[in-house]
Structure formats: C-alpha cells, structure tokens
Amino acid sequence: MTGLEPPMTRLGPVEAARRIAERRHPEALAAFVCGSVLTEHRTAYSDLDLVVVLESAPAPYRSSFVEADWPVEMFVHTEETWREFVERETDGRRSPLLFMCAQGELVVDQDGSGARLAAEARERVAAGPPPLTPGELAHLRYALTDLLDDLAGCTDPTERLFTVTTLAQRTAELALLVRGRWLGAGKWLARRLRAAEPALAERLEAAVRDALEARPEALVALVDEVLRGVGGRLWDGYEYP
C-alpha cells in the first residue's frame, strides 16, 4: 500500500513506463510494462510493473519507487539472469517474471532482445509448469487431509480463520496443478483458478464464506471432491520424503 493517490493528469501506464525505463536506464536493451495496470483488473492503486533488460551490471536488482506520479516495481535483469530467475521460479510452478514478459507490453527494444524474450516467455507459459511428481502429489493429499481433520475439530474462531483460508489456498493449488496450470500468489492465485475452473472458483468462494461462519460442510465436500480426482484423502501409510 503506497498511499499514493493517482492524479488525473498523470501519464498513461505505457508512456510512463517507457519514460521511466529510458530515464533510469538509457542503456537498456529492452523494457516491458506489465501487470494488472494493463488489464480490466486495474484499480486506482495499481502500480507499474517494469521489467528492464541490461547487457551487464548493475543487473540483477529490484527496486520500488514513485516516479511520474506512479508507484513502480522495477525488475532489472540481463538475459542470463532473466533465464536463471525464470528457471528458479518455474521449479516452484509460479513465475511472475515469465508472465510479466509473456503478457506485458514491450516499450523499449533496442536490439531485438525484447521481442526474443517475449516470444520465449509466451512459449514457456504455454508449455505449462513441470508436472507433479508422485511424492509431491502424496504430500498435497496428506496436507489437505490434515487440514480437514483440523477443521473438523476446530472450535476457536481465529484458528478456524487460518485453517479455512489455508484449505482454500491449497485446494486451489491442487486443482490447478493436476490440470497442468500455473500457480499464483494472492490475487493471482484467484485469477489463475478463475481462468482454469470458473465454476470451482465460485463454489470455493461461497464455501469459504460459509466455513468462516462455522458451516464447513460445503467446503469439506468441495475439498473431498478435488481429492477424489487424485486418489482421495491420504494419512495412513504416508511417508516423507
């Protein structure tokens, strides 16, 4: 939360991003503006996500600042560090950097590297994340089973809050992963689930609201439905690793 109120006269996101990238890094090979600010999800508090590609140092680094009346999150990389970060994020099946370049708008491209990275990013996004291993799937089933048991025995409202919200998050993640879809954090998890399974997202929201009011039946049924698709609850005989 920046506390910054957007002036009516400030530049649009694309032009602002271009000017900021050129002022901060006139040597930049490429720059992308991306995120909610380019979509129907834009709000008065949306910031500019700006990916800048340099040939060498001072990349990589990340910086948050206010410029041109915009709150900015700037991610600075070389092509080499961009790929290193993408590989690391892909292993976790959630790559904000990959999506920023796949879905963002190219505002600087001095040598064609921006177009090349955008094409690579789109190809990687379309390919999807790595599939779950059997061990990872078993761990997810076990974790959800454990949370369902916690919910069944829960009488404390604060404990119920955290148990229910954790159940919702992990159920959404399992539903996405078994469909070969990318994960997200926070609002992006909601958007990924809504894009992949809109009916499930709607049911999950309603079930969570009920569960927070000590009516967990719909949430338990929904979690069990997702679990049945991968073998059901798992407790007895589970071993890790």
N, C-alpha and C positions, 0 to 999 in steps of 0.2 A: 504494500500500500504506500504510494508515494505522497499522497496528499495533494498532488498537483491537479488543479482544475484546468481542463483543456480550453484555451482561449478560442473564441470563434474565428479569429483571423489566422491561426497557425497554418502552416503548410500542410498539404495532404501527406499521407504516410510515405508514398513512393518518392515524391520530390524531396521530402525532408530526409529520408534515408540516404538518397543519393548525395545530397549536400553534406550530410554528416560524415559519410564514408570518405568523401573526397577531401573534406577539411581535416579529419583526423588522420587519414592515411592516403595522401595524394599518390603514394607509390603503389596502392592496392592493385592487384591483378584482377580481382573480382569482388563483388559485394551483392548480397541478397537481402531483401527485406521480406519478412515472413511473420507468421503467427496469426492470432485472432484479428489483428488490426486490418487484415485483408479480406476478412470473411463477414458473413452475416452475424457472427458472434461478437463483433466489435462493440465495445462499450466506451463510455466516457473515460474509463480508467485503463483501457488497453494501452500497452506500451509497444514500442517498436523493437522487434527482434531483428537484429542486424548481424549477418554473418559476413566477415571480411576475410579475404584470402590474400596473403602476402607471399613474397618469394622466400623470405627468411625472417630472422628476428626483427621485432620483438615478439612475434608469434611463437607459441600459442599463449593467449591470455584471454581473460574475460573481464568485462568492465560494465558497471551500471552507472548511469549519469543522466542528467537532464540537459537537453540541448534543443534549440529551435522550438521551445515550449513542449517538447515531447520527453517522456521518460523512455530511456533507451537501455536495452540489454544488448551489448555488443560481444560477439564471439569471434575472436581473431585466430586464424589458423594459416599454416602453409598447406599445400596439397598433401604433404606427407603426414602432418599431424591431423589433418581432417580425416584421413583414412584410418589413422590409429584410433582416434576417438570414435569413429563410426564402428569399427570392428569391436571395440570395447563395449559400446552401447548395444550393438547387435547381439552380443553374447547374453546380455540381460533382456533381450527381446523388447527393448524400448529404446528408440534412438531419436531423441528430439533433433539432433543435428542433421540426421538424414532427412527427416521430414521437412525441416526448415528449408533445405536446399531443393528438395523434390517438389515442394508446393509453394515455395516463395517466388518472389519476382526478382529477376536479375536487374540490378540498377547500375552496375559497373561491370564491364568485361573488356579488359584491355587487350587480351591476347587469346581469347577463346577458351581460357581455362574455366571460366564461369559456366559457359554452355556445356563444356565437357563434364564438369562436376554435377550440374543439374541433371544431365542425361544419366549419369551413373547413379545418382541418388534415386531417380524415378525407377530405374531398373531394379535397384536393391529393394525399394519399398514394395514394388510389385511382386518380387520373389517371396516376400514374407520373412518372418523370423525363423530361426532354427526350430525344428520340431522338438517337442518334449521327449526327453529320454524316459525309459520305464521307471527309473529311480525318481526322477523329478515328478512324474505323474503320481507315483505312490505317495510322495511327500505331500503333494497338494491334497490328495484324498484324505490322508491322515490329518492334516492341519484343519480341514473343514469338518471332519468327524469330531475332532477335539473341540472345535468352536461350537458345534451343535450341542455337544454334551454340556459345555459351559453355559450355553443359553438355556438349556432345559432346567438347569439347577439355579439359574440366576434370580435373585430377589432384590438386589441392590440396583437402583435406577442408574447410578453412574457406571457401574460395571456393565449393565445392560447396554448403555450407550456405546461403549467401546467394543463390546462383543458383537453387537449388531452391525456397527459400521465396518468392523474388520471382516465379518462374514460377507457383507455386501461386496467389499473390495475383492476379496479372494475368490468369491463366486464369479464375479465379472471377469477376473483374470483367467480363471479356469475355462470359462465359456469361450473366451477369445482364443486362448492358446490351443484348445482342441480343434478349433476351426482354422488354425494356421494364421491367426490375425495378430497384429502388433499390439503391445500393451501401451498404456499411457499412465501418467500420474495426475492425480487430482481431476480437474475438469476434462483433461484429455482422455482419461480412462472412461468417463461417461460418454464422451463423444465417440470413442472407438466402439464401445458397446452399442450405442445407439445406431451407429452406421452398420454394424455387423448383424445385430439382432434387435431391431427396434421394439418388437413386442416383449422380448425378455427384459429389456431396459425399463420399459414402462411397468411391467409387473414387479420388477425388483424394487423400483422406487416406491410403489404402493405398499409392498410387503415390508419394506424397511420402516415406513411411517407407522404401520400397524405394530410392528415388533417393538418400536420405541415406546409405544403405549401399552406394553405388556400383553400384546396379542401376537404371539410369534408364529402362529400356525401356518400362515401363508408363506412366510419366509422359510420356515423349515421345509415345507413342501417343495418350494422352488429350488432350494439348495439340494435336496434329495433328488429332484428331477435332473439337475445338472450332473450330479454324481452318478446317477444310474447310467448315464451315457458313457461313463468311463470305468464302470465296474462297481459303483456304489461306495458306501462308506467303508473305511479301512481303519481298523485298530488292531485286532488280534492278529499277531504274526508280523506286524510291521517292524522292519529293521532299517536302521540308518547308520552309515551310508550303505 
